[in-house]
């Protein structure tokens, strides 16, 4: 991380012994964000998404609707 981000891991979901999804929350460029990213062997990949909190709420509502 750099001085422009302050992200903390808030959850992980393992896919297998080497891949997992890591969810982080915090501040990036003075914006409150949620970052959801694939990690392989403990290293983050470019595969993921970073959303501001409002965008994350909208995605959460969509996921709740689809998972019911």
Order of alpha helices (4+ residues) and beta strands (2+ residues): beta-beta-beta-beta-alpha
